[in-house]
């Protein structure tokens, strides 16, 4: 049975329902089905924001009530603790794709980059987002982590970042202001953005894309998907959160974990993926504790054997 919500959470739920609508705030909701890892305990409170205004209002209320608040998108790149989240989880389901002049497209923060946004832009012969085919993310999550992909073709082998096609975004800042900001505001890096350091929330984003023949876009998508299929798990068979540790330039965290003999290592229901040692997969019934055990094992072994200090890339959410 999930743990009962705290008295503070029950009071918060009453206030949130009064502001956001009766029946809109759910209690003791399992988070595992809302993540790509399929791991994690329940949230005391869950609200599904369907518009940018609802998302901004819910976040503001959570802050005003001084309860822990987490905005959840596709649920990729995170590990939720087995005891869940003691507070309010706001699921961003902010939709809407609007095509503007000059190859620009406006998308809500809850729009899934793949397949929804990529399919819509490719169908119109607009290139730029097509590189990220197959990667689970919402628009908001893509900006949070500066979504990226290493293009495989030798003639153009390089890492492509979402910042290259981002023009601007509409935010709710940590100060509580609604602001339109340019790309430079995000201070993007590899797996990094200003959103890691500030409590800003993306409400929508505008991308500037390049007219490109549809056949060319689909060729690149096929190549990228083939490359991913050879190295990354199928999420239907092996739920996971993508790369566990941050990239080590010129070496690779996965290569180091493989080098110390941990590829394929299992613990409980979790395992280090047999094709890519920087990915831990849910083999069935895995817990956050199982994943953390393998993370600690990989970190400690790599540090002892090679001297390299692996840094987690995934975000730890909730009560462990």
N, C-alpha and C positions, 0 to 999 in steps of 0.2 A: 504493500500500500504506500502511496506517496505521502511524505510528511505533510501535516496540516499547515496551512498558512499561519504566519504569526499574527498576533492581535494588531500590530502596526500595519501589516499587509491587508488585513480585513478592513481596517478603517480607511486605508488608502483606496481599496477597491470601491468602497461606497462613494468616496469623493470622486474617483475617476468615472464611475458609472453616472454620477450626477452630471458630470461635465461632458462625457463622451457618448453617453447613451446606455440605457438599460440593456443588459445582456451582451454588451460589447467587451466587457472585461471578464476574462475567464480565469478560473482559479485552479491551482495544482495541475498544470498542464505539462505532460511529458515533453521534453525538448528533443529527445533522441530522434524522433521522426522528422524534425525540422532541421537536421544537420546532415551533411554528407557522410559523416563518420557513423551515424546512427547510434550515437553514444550520448548519455547524459540523463540526469535526473530531472525532476519537474521544476517549472517556474512557479513561484507563488502566484504571480499574476501574468497574464498574457493579453495584449491588445494588438489587434491586426489593423494597422493604419492603411487606409485605402487611398487617401489623397495626401498631397503635400501639407495641406492645412491640418489634417488630422495628425500626421506625423509630428509636425511642429508643436501642436497643442499637447499631444501626449507626452512628448519629451519635456516640455515646459512644466506640465503638471507634476511629472515625476521629480523634477528638480525642485519645484516649489514645495512638494511634500517631503523632500529630503529622504527619499528612499532609493536604494540602488536601482539604477535603470540601465538597460542594455538594449541597443538597437540591433536587431537580427535581420539579415537578408537571406541569402541562399543557404547559410549555415556552413559554408566552406571555410577552410583555413582556421577552424576553431575546434577546441576540445572542451566540452561541457563537463563539469564535475559530476560524480556519481550522486551527490546529494542535491544537485540541481542549483537553482538560482534563487536566492532569498531576496526577492524584490520584484520589479516590473520588467518584463521583456516585451519590447515593442517590435512586432514583426512588420517590416516595411513591405507592404504590398502596393506601393504607390506606382500605378501603371501609367500608360499613356506614351505613345510614340507619335511625334508630330514633325513632319518634314517642312523645313523652312527654305528660304531662298539660298542660293549659293552653295548647295551641297551640304547644308547644315541640318542636323536632326536633334530634336529636343526629346529627352526620355526621362520618365520618372525614376526615382532612386530604386524602386522595387522591381523595375523591369529586368528580366534576366537577359544578360548580354548574349548568352547562347541558350536556346536557339532564337528567342524572340527578336532581339534587336539586330543580330547578325543576319538572320533570314530576311527581315524587312528591308535592311539597307542593301544587301546584296541583290535582292529582287529588283531594286531600283538602279542597279549599276553603280553603287557608291562604295568605294573601297576604303579600308583603314581599320575597321573593326573586324573584318573577316579573318585576320591573323589569329584571333583569340577563339576560334571555333573549338568546341569540345571542352572548354574550361568552364566549370560551374562558378557563376558569380552573378550578382546583381550589379546594376550601375553604381549604386552606393558603395558596394564592396570592392568594385573594380578601382574606384578612386582611392579608397582607404589603403589598398595595398599596391597601388600603381601596377595594375594587372599587366603581365608581360608573357612573352612567349619567344623561345629561340627558334627562328625560322630555319628549317632544316636544309633547304636547297643550297648547295655549295656556292652557287653564284651570288647568293644574297644572304649568306649565313650571318645573322646578327640577332640580337635581342630587340624585339619590338615592344614598346611600352604604350599604355593607354594615354599617357600624357601627350604623346605625339599627335593625337587627334582630338584632344579635349580643347574646347574653346573657352568655356566658362561653366560655372555651376551656381545653383541657388542653394544657400546654406541657411541653417539656423545655427548661429554661433554660440559658443559657450557663454557669451554675455547676454544671450537671449534675443539677438537681433536677426532679422531676415536680411541677408545680403547676397548680391550677385558678385561673384569673385572671378578673376581671370585664372588661367592655368598656373601662373607664377605663384599665386597664393599658397598652393599646395606644397611647395618646396619638395617636389618629388625626388626620390632616390630609389635604389633597388629594394623592392618590398617595403618602401617607406613613403610616408606622406605626413603632412602637418597634422592629419587626423589622428596619428598615433600620439601626439603630444597635446592636442587640444580637443575639447569635448564638442567640436562642431559636428553637425549632422547634415549630410547631403540630402536635399529634397528633390533636386532634379539636376540634369547636366545637359549641356549642348555640345555636340561634337561637330567638327568641320571635316567632311570626308571628300574624297577625290573621285570624280567620274572615271570609271574603269569598266572595260568590257566584262559582262557577267561571266563569260566562259573563262576569262583569266582569273577572276575571283574564285570561281568554283575549283579551278585547277589548284590554286594555292591552298584552298580549304582541304581538298583531298590529300595533298602532300602533308599538310600539318596533322590531319587526323591519322594518317598512316604512321607518321613519326610518333605520335602520342600512343597509338595502339601497341607499338613495339616496346614501349618503356613504362607506360602508366597503366594502373589497374582500371578495369571496367567497374564503375561505381555500383552497378547492379550486382556484381559478383563479389567485389571487394570494397565495401564502403571505406572511405578514407578522407583525410583532410588535405591531401596534397603533400608537398614537401614539408618535412617536420622541422628541419634545421635550416638556418640561413645559408646562403651560398658562400663558399670560401673561394675567392677569385683564383682561378688557375688550378684549383685542386678538386673542389667539389666535395660536399659533405657526404654524399652517397658513396663516392669512391673511397673515402676514408673508412666509412662503416663497413663496406665490403672488404677492404684491406685487412681489417682486424677480425674478419671471419664471422660477422654477425648477420650477413644476408641470409634470410630464411629462418632466423631465430624466432621462436614463439614463446609467448607467456600467456596463460589463460586463453582467452579468445582472440588475442591480438598477435600479429606477426609482422616482422620486417619483410617487406615485399620481396619476392624472389627475383624480380626483374629490376628493381630500383631500390637500393638500400636506404635511401633517404625518405622512403614512404613507409608508414606503418598502416596496416590494413586491419579491418574488423573481419575476422574469419568466422564470426558467428557468436553472438553473446558476449562480445568484448566489453569490458568496463573501462572507465577512465583510468582506474588504478592499473589495469593491465598495460595500457598505453604508456602511462607514466613510468612503469617499471622498465619497459623497453627503451624509453627515452633516456632514463638514468643510466641504464646499462651501456647504451651507445655512447653517451657523453663521457662516462667514466672510463670506458675502455679506450676510446679514441684519444682522450687526454693522456692516459697513462702510456699508451703505446707510441703515439705520434707527437704528442705535445700540443696538438690543436684543440682549442676550446670551442666546442660546438655551441651555437646560440640558437634557441628555439625560434622558429619562424611562425608557428601557429600561436594563436591567442588562447590563453587559458581563461575560461569563463565559468564563474560560479563557485560553488563550495566543493572543495576536494577533500 
